[in-house]
């Protein structure tokens, strides 16, 4: 039988039953019960002081690379989901860019089976749009859907052939699958390593022009519009890209979009002296772009914040900037970093963050959306805004440490992670 826990005077972030102020909420047999005024807690229950702390729905990451099979030196499903719990995530969507790629029903089933055995949280699986992510022929979309895939994407690569993408959109529409795209025009991005601008010129690095992403966004949404299909735009990074998505939304196109914490927080200036932990694709843009991205989060143009957790080994990331792979980890730092940069400064609210990181991503995939309400099953995170997260080797559970937050302190800390009758994390 699970422990009974009373969270005293905690601030609850809840869509179903918003609270005017701090409340006493009981976790009993894996379900929530709000205590009435002057109601005594059951004898023998554990008391958790909640003053100043926030209880919010468990986060869900719509964009995580877990590397298994093929690159278990950088990450495994077990280590990646341990990192997720460490950061307050109670579910995630695994990308299909493994080796071999998840381009058939057997591979989707295989990783789903591994996740059921080794992951402490539910893992949803995305399949490929094209075989081997090569962009030449469609993957086994129907078979992958039968085996549980909830999205198809060639994430990390664009689908260069518009006819292939349009067929995938049509096919997936009838199957109820979400199609997600990494927008890029390879002829424009070429061998670029960072944003094309003043900083890249100063560092002598080949730049990636924003047009490479922006043209891709416009093309892919227009294709979805032409066949009345849903489409999800990954890792939006430019002001023009946000405006294009906003315009198509006004026209009624079924388009959703995401932004990463690192594209909201950092700019190309942070690359500094060739720090490869800031090398991501699409690249970090300008301060004007980050301002537009934040506005997109606020008005719902960008309805999801996703980490694009991309682990790489130390050997890979200690190469020169041009040769090092793109990507940074993000599952463990997303929540404290967003609190540090936006919640504590009043630029984002807790309710909006819960919508972008817990509710909206699950709704897009047709998954159950957790809430903290009377009788609801526990799926939640206790966060302490006054505590500190020290991002060091003892904190990181991922097999990789390619994060620009390494060695830094962030204001705010995940204290507990609760899922049903299980306490997955307890730092108290």
C-alpha positions as CSV (number, residue, x, y, z in Angstrom):
1,X,0.0,0.0,0.0
2,X,1.3,3.4,-0.9
3,X,2.2,6.1,1.7
4,X,-0.3,8.8,2.4
5,X,1.2,12.3,2.0
6,X,-0.3,15.6,3.1
7,X,1.0,18.7,1.2
8,X,0.3,21.6,3.6
9,X,-0.4,25.0,2.2
10,X,0.9,24.3,-1.3
11,X,0.1,26.3,-4.4
12,X,-1.7,24.0,-6.8
13,X,-1.6,24.6,-10.6
14,X,-4.8,23.0,-11.8
15,X,-7.0,23.5,-14.9
16,X,-10.0,21.7,-13.5
17,X,-10.1,23.3,-10.1
18,X,-8.1,26.4,-9.9
19,X,-7.3,27.5,-6.3
20,X,-7.4,31.0,-5.0
21,X,-4.5,30.4,-2.7
22,X,-2.4,27.8,-0.9
23,X,-4.3,24.7,0.1
24,X,-3.9,21.4,1.9
25,X,-4.0,18.5,-0.5
26,X,-3.8,14.8,0.4
27,X,-2.2,12.1,-1.7
28,X,-4.0,8.9,-0.7
29,X,-3.8,5.5,-2.5
30,X,-2.3,7.4,-5.5
31,X,-5.2,9.9,-5.8
32,X,-5.7,13.5,-4.8
33,X,-8.1,14.8,-2.2
34,X,-8.4,18.4,-1.2
35,X,-9.0,18.8,2.5
36,X,-11.9,21.0,3.6
37,X,-11.3,23.9,5.9
38,X,-10.4,22.7,9.4
39,X,-10.5,19.1,8.2
40,X,-7.9,17.0,10.0
41,X,-5.5,14.9,8.1
42,X,-5.5,11.1,8.5
43,X,-3.3,9.9,11.4
44,X,0.2,8.7,10.6
45,X,0.4,10.4,7.2
46,X,3.6,12.0,6.0
47,X,3.6,15.8,6.2
48,X,5.3,17.8,3.5
49,X,5.5,21.6,4.2
50,X,4.3,23.3,1.0
51,X,4.6,26.9,1.9
52,X,6.0,28.8,-1.1
53,X,6.1,25.6,-3.2
54,X,4.2,24.8,-6.3
55,X,2.4,21.5,-7.2
56,X,1.9,21.2,-11.0
57,X,1.0,18.5,-13.4
58,X,3.8,16.1,-14.5
59,X,5.6,17.5,-17.6
60,X,5.6,15.7,-20.9
61,X,8.4,16.1,-23.4
62,X,7.3,16.0,-27.0
63,X,10.8,15.8,-28.4
64,X,13.5,13.6,-26.8
65,X,16.3,11.6,-28.4
66,X,17.1,8.5,-26.3
67,X,19.6,7.0,-28.7
68,X,18.7,3.3,-28.1
69,X,19.3,1.2,-30.1
70,X,22.6,2.1,-31.7
71,X,24.2,4.8,-29.5
72,X,23.9,3.5,-26.0
73,X,27.2,5.2,-25.2
74,X,25.4,8.5,-25.3
75,X,22.1,7.5,-23.8
76,X,19.7,4.6,-23.2
77,X,16.0,4.5,-22.6
78,X,16.7,3.8,-19.0
79,X,19.2,6.6,-18.5
80,X,17.1,9.1,-20.6
81,X,13.9,8.5,-18.6
82,X,15.9,8.7,-15.3
83,X,17.0,12.1,-16.5
84,X,13.4,13.0,-17.4
85,X,12.3,12.2,-13.8
86,X,15.2,14.2,-12.5
87,X,13.8,17.2,-14.4
88,X,10.1,16.7,-13.5
89,X,8.9,14.9,-16.6
90,X,6.4,12.0,-16.1
91,X,6.2,11.1,-19.8
92,X,7.9,11.7,-23.1
93,X,7.9,11.0,-26.8
94,X,11.0,9.2,-28.1
95,X,12.3,10.3,-31.5
96,X,13.0,7.6,-34.2
97,X,16.5,8.7,-35.2
98,X,18.1,5.5,-33.7
99,X,20.4,3.1,-35.5
100,X,18.6,1.3,-37.1
101,X,15.9,3.9,-37.5
102,X,12.4,3.3,-36.2
103,X,10.9,3.0,-39.7
104,X,8.8,-0.2,-39.3
105,X,6.3,-1.8,-36.9
106,X,8.8,-4.3,-35.5
107,X,11.3,-1.6,-34.5
108,X,8.5,0.5,-32.9
109,X,7.4,-2.6,-31.0
110,X,10.9,-3.4,-29.9
111,X,11.7,0.0,-28.3
112,X,8.2,0.1,-26.7
113,X,9.0,-3.3,-25.1
114,X,12.4,-2.0,-23.8
115,X,10.7,1.1,-22.4
116,X,8.0,-1.0,-20.6
117,X,10.8,-3.0,-18.9
118,X,13.4,-0.2,-18.1
119,X,11.6,3.1,-18.0
120,X,10.1,4.5,-14.7
121,X,7.6,6.6,-16.8
122,X,5.5,6.1,-19.9
123,X,7.4,6.4,-23.1
124,X,5.5,7.1,-26.3
125,X,7.2,6.3,-29.6
126,X,7.5,8.2,-32.9
127,X,8.1,6.4,-36.2
128,X,9.9,7.7,-39.3
129,X,8.2,9.3,-42.3
130,X,10.6,7.7,-44.7
131,X,12.6,4.5,-44.7
132,X,15.9,5.0,-43.0
133,X,15.0,8.7,-42.8
134,X,16.5,8.9,-46.3
135,X,13.6,10.8,-47.8
136,X,13.2,8.5,-50.8
137,X,10.2,6.2,-50.0
138,X,7.5,6.1,-47.3
139,X,8.2,4.1,-44.2
140,X,5.7,1.5,-43.0
141,X,3.3,4.1,-41.5
142,X,0.2,1.9,-41.1
143,X,2.2,-0.9,-39.5
144,X,3.9,1.5,-37.1
145,X,0.5,3.0,-36.1
146,X,-0.8,-0.5,-35.4
147,X,2.2,-1.1,-33.1
148,X,1.6,2.1,-31.1
149,X,3.4,4.9,-32.9
150,X,1.7,8.2,-32.1
151,X,3.7,10.5,-34.5
152,X,5.8,10.2,-37.6
153,X,8.8,12.4,-38.2
154,X,12.2,12.3,-39.8
155,X,13.4,14.6,-37.1
156,X,16.9,15.8,-37.6
157,X,16.4,15.7,-41.3
158,X,13.9,17.5,-43.5
159,X,11.7,15.7,-45.9
160,X,13.1,17.3,-49.0
161,X,10.7,15.7,-51.5
162,X,7.4,17.6,-51.2
163,X,5.4,14.8,-52.9
164,X,6.7,12.3,-50.4
165,X,5.7,14.6,-47.5
166,X,2.3,15.3,-49.0
167,X,1.6,11.5,-49.3
168,X,2.7,11.0,-45.7
169,X,0.3,13.8,-44.6
170,X,-2.6,12.3,-46.5
171,X,-1.9,8.8,-45.2
172,X,-1.4,9.9,-41.6
173,X,-4.6,12.0,-41.7
174,X,-6.7,8.8,-42.2
175,X,-4.7,7.0,-39.5
176,X,-5.0,9.8,-36.9
177,X,-1.2,10.2,-36.7
178,X,0.5,13.5,-36.1
179,X,3.1,14.4,-38.7
180,X,6.0,16.4,-37.3
181,X,8.6,18.1,-39.5
182,X,12.1,19.5,-39.0
183,X,12.1,22.5,-41.4
184,X,15.2,23.1,-43.4
185,X,16.3,23.8,-47.0
186,X,19.6,21.9,-47.1
187,X,20.8,23.8,-50.1
188,X,20.6,27.0,-47.9
189,X,21.8,25.6,-44.6
190,X,24.6,23.5,-46.2
191,X,27.6,23.0,-43.9
192,X,26.6,25.8,-41.6
193,X,27.4,25.5,-37.9
194,X,25.6,28.4,-36.3
195,X,23.3,31.4,-37.1
196,X,24.4,33.4,-40.1
197,X,25.2,36.8,-38.7
198,X,27.7,39.1,-37.0
199,X,28.9,36.5,-34.5
200,X,29.5,33.8,-37.2
201,X,31.4,36.3,-39.2
202,X,33.6,37.2,-36.2
203,X,34.2,33.6,-35.4
204,X,34.9,32.6,-39.0
205,X,32.2,29.9,-39.0
206,X,29.9,29.1,-41.8
207,X,26.4,30.4,-41.0
208,X,22.9,28.9,-41.4
209,X,20.6,31.6,-42.8
210,X,17.2,31.9,-41.3
211,X,15.7,31.5,-44.7
212,X,16.6,27.8,-44.6
213,X,14.2,27.3,-41.8
214,X,11.6,29.9,-42.8
215,X,11.1,28.6,-46.4
216,X,10.8,25.1,-45.0
217,X,8.1,26.1,-42.5
218,X,6.0,27.9,-45.2
219,X,6.3,25.0,-47.7
220,X,5.4,22.3,-45.2
221,X,2.4,24.1,-43.7
222,X,1.1,24.8,-47.2
223,X,1.4,21.1,-48.1
224,X,-0.6,20.2,-45.0
225,X,-3.2,22.9,-45.9
226,X,-3.6,21.4,-49.4
227,X,-4.7,18.0,-48.0
228,X,-6.4,19.2,-44.8
229,X,-4.0,17.4,-42.6
230,X,-2.5,18.1,-39.2
231,X,1.2,19.1,-39.1
232,X,3.5,19.9,-36.2
233,X,6.5,22.3,-36.7
234,X,9.5,21.4,-34.6
235,X,12.0,23.7,-33.1
236,X,10.8,27.1,-34.4
237,X,13.6,29.6,-33.9
238,X,12.9,32.8,-36.0
239,X,10.6,35.7,-35.7
240,X,9.5,35.3,-39.4
241,X,8.8,31.6,-38.7
242,X,6.5,32.5,-35.8
243,X,4.6,35.0,-37.9
244,X,4.2,32.5,-40.7
245,X,2.7,29.9,-38.3
246,X,0.5,32.6,-36.8
247,X,-0.9,33.6,-40.2
248,X,-1.7,30.0,-41.2
249,X,-3.4,29.4,-37.8
250,X,-5.6,32.4,-38.5
251,X,-6.5,30.8,-41.9
252,X,-7.7,27.6,-40.0
253,X,-4.8,25.3,-40.9
254,X,-4.3,22.5,-38.4
255,X,-0.8,23.5,-37.5
256,X,0.9,23.2,-34.1
257,X,4.4,24.3,-33.2
258,X,7.1,24.0,-30.6
259,X,10.0,25.9,-29.2
260,X,12.8,24.7,-27.0
261,X,14.0,26.2,-23.7
262,X,17.4,26.9,-25.2
263,X,16.0,28.9,-28.1
264,X,14.0,31.0,-25.6
265,X,16.9,31.6,-23.3
266,X,20.1,31.8,-25.4
267,X,21.2,33.7,-28.5
268,X,24.1,33.3,-31.0
269,X,26.1,35.6,-28.7
270,X,26.3,32.8,-26.2
271,X,28.5,30.7,-28.5
272,X,31.2,32.9,-27.1
273,X,34.6,31.4,-27.7
274,X,33.5,28.3,-29.8
275,X,31.6,26.6,-27.0
276,X,30.2,23.5,-28.7
277,X,27.5,23.0,-26.0
278,X,25.7,25.9,-27.7
279,X,25.9,24.2,-31.1
280,X,22.3,23.2,-32.0
281,X,20.2,22.9,-35.1
282,X,18.3,25.0,-35.9
283,X,20.9,27.3,-34.4
284,X,20.6,29.9,-31.7
285,X,19.3,33.1,-33.2
286,X,19.3,36.8,-32.2
287,X,17.7,38.6,-29.3
288,X,15.0,39.8,-31.6
289,X,14.1,36.3,-32.5
290,X,14.0,35.1,-28.8
291,X,11.6,38.0,-28.0
292,X,9.4,36.9,-30.9
293,X,9.5,33.2,-29.7
294,X,8.5,34.3,-26.2
295,X,5.6,36.3,-27.7
296,X,4.6,33.1,-29.6
297,X,4.5,31.1,-26.4
298,X,2.4,33.8,-24.7
299,X,-0.2,34.0,-27.5
300,X,-0.4,30.3,-28.3
301,X,1.2,30.4,-31.7
302,X,3.8,28.1,-30.2
303,X,1.7,25.9,-28.0
304,X,4.4,23.5,-26.8
305,X,7.8,23.9,-25.1
306,X,9.8,20.8,-25.9
307,X,13.4,20.0,-24.9
308,X,14.9,18.4,-28.0
309,X,17.0,16.4,-25.5
310,X,20.0,15.5,-27.7
311,X,22.8,13.7,-25.7
312,X,26.3,13.4,-27.1
313,X,29.5,12.0,-25.6
314,X,32.2,14.2,-24.3
315,X,34.5,13.0,-27.1
316,X,32.0,14.1,-29.7
317,X,31.5,17.5,-28.2
318,X,35.2,18.3,-27.6
319,X,35.9,18.4,-31.3
320,X,36.3,21.8,-33.0
321,X,33.0,23.7,-33.4
322,X,32.6,23.0,-37.1
323,X,33.0,19.3,-36.6
324,X,31.1,18.7,-33.3
325,X,27.6,17.4,-33.6
326,X,24.5,19.5,-33.1
327,X,22.5,19.2,-29.9
328,X,22.4,19.7,-26.1
329,X,20.7,17.8,-23.3
330,X,17.6,19.4,-21.8
331,X,15.3,17.0,-19.8
332,X,17.0,17.8,-16.5
333,X,17.4,21.5,-16.8
334,X,14.3,22.7,-18.7
335,X,12.0,23.3,-15.7
336,X,14.5,25.1,-13.4
337,X,16.0,27.0,-16.4
338,X,12.6,28.3,-17.5
339,X,11.7,29.2,-13.9
340,X,15.1,31.0,-13.5
341,X,14.7,33.0,-16.7
342,X,10.9,33.5,-17.1
343,X,8.7,32.5,-14.1
344,X,10.6,34.3,-11.3
345,X,10.9,37.4,-13.6
346,X,7.1,37.5,-14.3
347,X,7.4,36.9,-18.0
348,X,5.6,33.5,-17.8
349,X,3.1,32.2,-15.3
350,X,2.9,28.7,-13.8
351,X,-0.4,28.0,-15.4
352,X,0.9,28.9,-18.9
353,X,4.0,26.8,-18.3
354,X,1.8,23.8,-17.3
355,X,-0.2,24.3,-20.4
356,X,2.8,24.4,-22.7
357,X,4.7,21.5,-21.1
358,X,2.1,19.2,-19.5
359,X,-1.3,19.6,-21.1
360,X,-0.8,20.7,-24.8
361,X,1.8,18.1,-25.8
362,X,-0.3,15.3,-24.4
363,X,-3.5,16.6,-26.2
364,X,-1.6,16.7,-29.5
365,X,-0.9,13.0,-29.2
366,X,-4.3,12.1,-27.9
367,X,-3.0,11.0,-24.5
368,X,-4.7,11.5,-21.1
369,X,-4.0,14.9,-19.6
370,X,-3.2,14.9,-15.9
371,X,-4.6,17.4,-13.5
372,X,-4.5,17.9,-9.7
373,X,-8.2,17.6,-8.7
374,X,-10.3,15.7,-6.3
375,X,-10.2,12.0,-7.2
376,X,-7.6,12.4,-10.0
377,X,-4.7,10.0,-10.2
378,X,-1.4,11.5,-9.1
379,X,0.8,12.7,-11.9
380,X,2.6,15.7,-10.6
381,X,5.8,17.6,-9.7
382,X,6.5,19.5,-6.5
383,X,8.8,22.5,-7.3
384,X,10.5,24.8,-4.8
385,X,11.1,28.2,-6.3
386,X,13.4,29.2,-3.4
387,X,15.8,26.3,-3.7
388,X,18.7,26.0,-6.1
389,X,19.6,23.5,-8.7
390,X,23.3,22.9,-9.0
391,X,23.9,21.4,-12.4
392,X,27.0,19.2,-11.8
393,X,28.1,15.7,-12.3
394,X,26.3,14.5,-9.2
395,X,23.0,16.0,-10.4
396,X,23.0,14.7,-14.0
397,X,21.4,11.3,-14.5
398,X,21.8,11.3,-18.3
399,X,24.8,9.4,-19.8
400,X,25.8,12.7,-21.5
401,X,26.7,16.1,-20.1
402,X,26.5,18.3,-23.2
403,X,24.6,21.1,-21.5
404,X,25.6,24.8,-21.3
405,X,24.2,24.8,-17.8
406,X,27.0,22.5,-16.5
407,X,28.7,24.1,-13.6
408,X,25.9,26.7,-13.1
409,X,23.3,27.3,-10.5
410,X,19.6,27.8,-11.4
411,X,17.0,29.3,-9.1
412,X,14.3,26.7,-8.3
413,X,14.4,22.9,-7.9
414,X,12.3,19.9,-8.6
415,X,11.6,18.4,-5.1
416,X,9.3,15.5,-5.8
417,X,7.9,13.6,-8.7
418,X,4.7,11.6,-8.2
419,X,3.1,9.1,-10.5
420,X,0.1,7.1,-9.2
421,X,1.1,5.4,-6.0
422,X,4.8,5.8,-6.7
423,X,7.1,8.6,-5.5
424,X,9.7,8.6,-8.4
425,X,11.8,11.4,-6.9
426,X,12.1,12.7,-3.4
427,X,14.8,15.3,-2.6
428,X,13.2,16.3,0.7
